[in-house]
């Protein structure tokens, strides 16, 4: 057997596998994704007034007292950096974590005080600790409800409507048993803005 005759099948096989795995397969999977799961395939983007304001899959940093604050993020060089998903990797006894949590609690208390709210409810843990991914777009319903009085006072939306919005945007565990009930903060804030619009002064 000549060298040419032994190399030719290998080259043909290499080219065929390159085409199947590098071109055909990605195109088929992308096509199925865009057809069957169009929103997730496009990044689950959320639009407001015709502009993309974020994704329902990635958290956003906010300190506006008129909005719900999302979960803290430990990604770098900025919070909720989707290209650098990571947690803080700080142990529960690490002084840096203790200081970070204390600072976040103080910020929440200060926002309540500035709004004239006396909130003695214990701060839910997910409001002051980052998730492992650093990108979590959700809060527990308890963490959203903790902020309800402040948001109602500063946005002008009645407190009962705030609680109704939280309930309407609370997602059940997947398949009824995977995970915990959760609230997508960006979607909740978009609904809040729509609710607050009639209350805005011209």
C-alpha positions as CSV (number, residue, x, y, z in Angstrom):
1,X,0.0,0.0,0.0
2,X,1.4,3.4,-1.0
3,X,1.6,6.3,1.4
4,X,-0.9,8.3,-0.8
5,X,-3.5,5.6,-0.6
6,X,-3.2,5.4,3.2
7,X,-3.3,9.2,3.7
8,X,-6.2,9.9,1.4
9,X,-8.9,8.1,3.6
10,X,-7.6,9.9,6.6
11,X,-7.8,13.3,4.9
12,X,-11.3,12.6,3.6
13,X,-12.4,11.5,7.0
14,X,-10.9,14.5,8.7
15,X,-12.6,16.9,6.2
16,X,-15.9,15.1,6.6
17,X,-15.9,15.2,10.4
18,X,-14.8,18.8,10.3
19,X,-17.8,19.7,8.1
20,X,-20.2,17.6,10.2
21,X,-19.1,18.7,13.7
22,X,-17.8,22.2,12.8
23,X,-20.4,23.4,10.3
24,X,-23.5,21.2,9.9
25,X,-24.1,20.4,13.6
26,X,-23.7,24.0,14.9
27,X,-26.1,25.2,12.1
28,X,-28.7,22.6,12.9
29,X,-28.5,23.1,16.6
30,X,-28.7,26.9,16.2
31,X,-31.6,26.6,13.8
32,X,-33.5,24.4,16.2
33,X,-32.7,26.7,19.1
34,X,-33.9,29.8,17.2
35,X,-37.1,28.0,16.1
36,X,-38.1,26.1,19.3
37,X,-36.5,28.3,22.0
38,X,-36.3,31.6,20.2
39,X,-36.2,33.9,23.3
40,X,-33.6,32.0,25.2
41,X,-31.5,31.6,22.1
42,X,-31.6,35.3,21.6
43,X,-30.5,35.9,25.2
44,X,-33.9,36.4,26.7
45,X,-33.6,40.1,26.2
46,X,-36.1,42.5,27.8
47,X,-37.1,45.7,25.9
48,X,-38.6,48.9,27.1
49,X,-39.8,51.7,24.8
50,X,-38.2,49.8,21.9
51,X,-34.8,49.6,23.6
52,X,-33.0,46.6,25.1
53,X,-32.6,47.2,28.8
54,X,-31.2,43.9,29.9
55,X,-31.7,40.1,30.0
56,X,-34.0,38.2,32.3
57,X,-31.0,35.8,32.7
58,X,-28.5,38.3,34.1
59,X,-28.9,40.5,37.2
60,X,-28.5,44.2,37.3
61,X,-26.9,46.5,39.9
62,X,-29.3,49.1,41.3
63,X,-29.3,51.5,44.2
64,X,-32.3,53.6,43.1
65,X,-34.7,53.6,46.1
66,X,-37.7,53.7,43.7
67,X,-36.7,50.3,42.4
68,X,-36.2,46.8,43.8
69,X,-32.5,46.1,44.4
70,X,-31.2,42.8,43.0
71,X,-28.8,40.3,44.5
72,X,-25.2,41.5,45.0
73,X,-22.6,40.3,42.5
74,X,-19.0,39.4,43.1
75,X,-17.9,39.4,39.4
76,X,-15.1,41.6,38.3
77,X,-14.1,44.2,37.1
78,X,-17.8,45.2,37.6
79,X,-20.9,43.7,39.0
80,X,-23.0,41.2,36.9
81,X,-20.2,40.9,34.3
82,X,-21.5,38.1,32.1
83,X,-18.1,37.4,30.7
84,X,-16.5,36.7,34.1
85,X,-19.1,34.7,36.0
86,X,-17.8,33.9,39.5
87,X,-18.5,34.0,43.2
88,X,-16.5,35.7,45.9
89,X,-15.1,32.3,47.1
90,X,-15.0,33.8,50.6
91,X,-15.7,31.5,53.5
92,X,-18.4,32.3,56.1
93,X,-15.9,33.3,58.7
94,X,-13.8,35.4,56.3
95,X,-13.7,39.0,57.7
96,X,-14.0,40.4,54.1
97,X,-17.3,38.6,53.7
98,X,-18.5,39.8,57.1
99,X,-17.6,43.4,56.2
100,X,-19.2,43.2,52.8
101,X,-22.5,41.8,54.2
102,X,-22.5,44.5,57.0
103,X,-22.0,47.2,54.3
104,X,-24.9,45.9,52.3
105,X,-27.2,45.7,55.4
106,X,-26.2,49.3,56.3
107,X,-27.0,50.4,52.7
108,X,-30.5,48.9,52.9
109,X,-31.2,50.3,56.3
110,X,-30.0,53.8,55.1
111,X,-32.3,53.7,52.1
112,X,-35.2,52.8,54.3
113,X,-34.3,55.6,56.8
114,X,-34.0,58.2,54.0
115,X,-37.4,57.1,52.7
116,X,-38.9,57.5,56.2
117,X,-39.4,53.8,56.7
118,X,-38.9,52.0,60.0
119,X,-38.1,48.5,58.9
120,X,-37.2,46.1,61.7
121,X,-37.6,43.0,59.6
122,X,-34.5,40.8,59.4
123,X,-32.7,41.3,56.1
124,X,-33.1,38.2,53.9
125,X,-29.8,36.6,53.2
126,X,-30.0,36.7,49.4
127,X,-30.2,40.5,49.6
128,X,-26.7,40.8,51.1
129,X,-24.8,37.8,49.7
130,X,-23.7,37.1,46.1
131,X,-24.6,33.9,44.3
132,X,-22.0,31.4,43.1
133,X,-22.4,32.7,39.5
134,X,-22.5,36.4,40.4
135,X,-25.2,36.8,37.8
136,X,-28.4,35.7,39.6
137,X,-31.3,37.8,38.3
138,X,-33.7,36.5,40.9
139,X,-34.6,37.2,44.5
140,X,-36.7,35.3,46.9
141,X,-40.2,36.6,47.4
142,X,-39.2,37.4,51.0
143,X,-36.3,39.6,49.7
144,X,-38.6,41.5,47.4
145,X,-41.2,42.0,50.1
146,X,-38.6,43.3,52.5
147,X,-38.2,46.2,50.1
148,X,-41.9,46.8,49.4
149,X,-42.5,49.6,51.9
150,X,-39.5,51.6,50.7
151,X,-40.4,51.1,47.0
152,X,-44.0,52.1,47.7
153,X,-43.0,55.2,49.5
154,X,-40.5,56.4,46.9
155,X,-42.3,55.4,43.8
156,X,-45.8,56.6,44.7
157,X,-47.3,53.2,44.0
158,X,-49.6,52.0,46.8
159,X,-48.2,49.3,49.0
160,X,-51.0,46.8,48.2
161,X,-50.2,47.2,44.5
162,X,-46.5,46.6,45.3
163,X,-47.3,43.3,47.0
164,X,-49.6,42.4,44.1
165,X,-46.8,43.0,41.6
166,X,-44.4,40.8,43.7
167,X,-47.0,38.0,43.8
168,X,-47.7,38.3,40.0
169,X,-44.0,38.0,39.3
170,X,-43.2,35.2,41.7
171,X,-42.2,32.1,39.7
172,X,-42.8,28.6,41.1
173,X,-40.1,26.0,41.4
174,X,-39.3,24.3,38.1
175,X,-41.5,21.3,37.6
176,X,-43.0,22.1,40.9
177,X,-40.1,20.8,43.1
178,X,-36.8,22.0,41.6
179,X,-35.4,25.1,43.4
180,X,-37.4,27.7,45.3
181,X,-40.0,30.3,44.5
182,X,-38.2,33.3,42.9
183,X,-38.8,36.8,41.5
184,X,-37.1,38.2,38.5
185,X,-36.0,41.6,39.6
186,X,-35.6,43.3,36.2
187,X,-39.1,42.1,35.1
188,X,-40.5,43.2,38.4
189,X,-39.0,46.7,38.0
190,X,-40.3,47.0,34.5
191,X,-43.8,46.2,35.7
192,X,-43.3,48.7,38.6
193,X,-42.3,51.5,36.2
194,X,-45.5,50.8,34.2
195,X,-47.5,50.9,37.3
196,X,-45.8,54.1,38.6
197,X,-46.2,56.0,35.2
198,X,-49.7,57.3,35.9
199,X,-48.5,58.6,39.3
200,X,-45.7,60.7,37.8
201,X,-46.2,64.4,37.8
202,X,-46.0,66.1,34.4
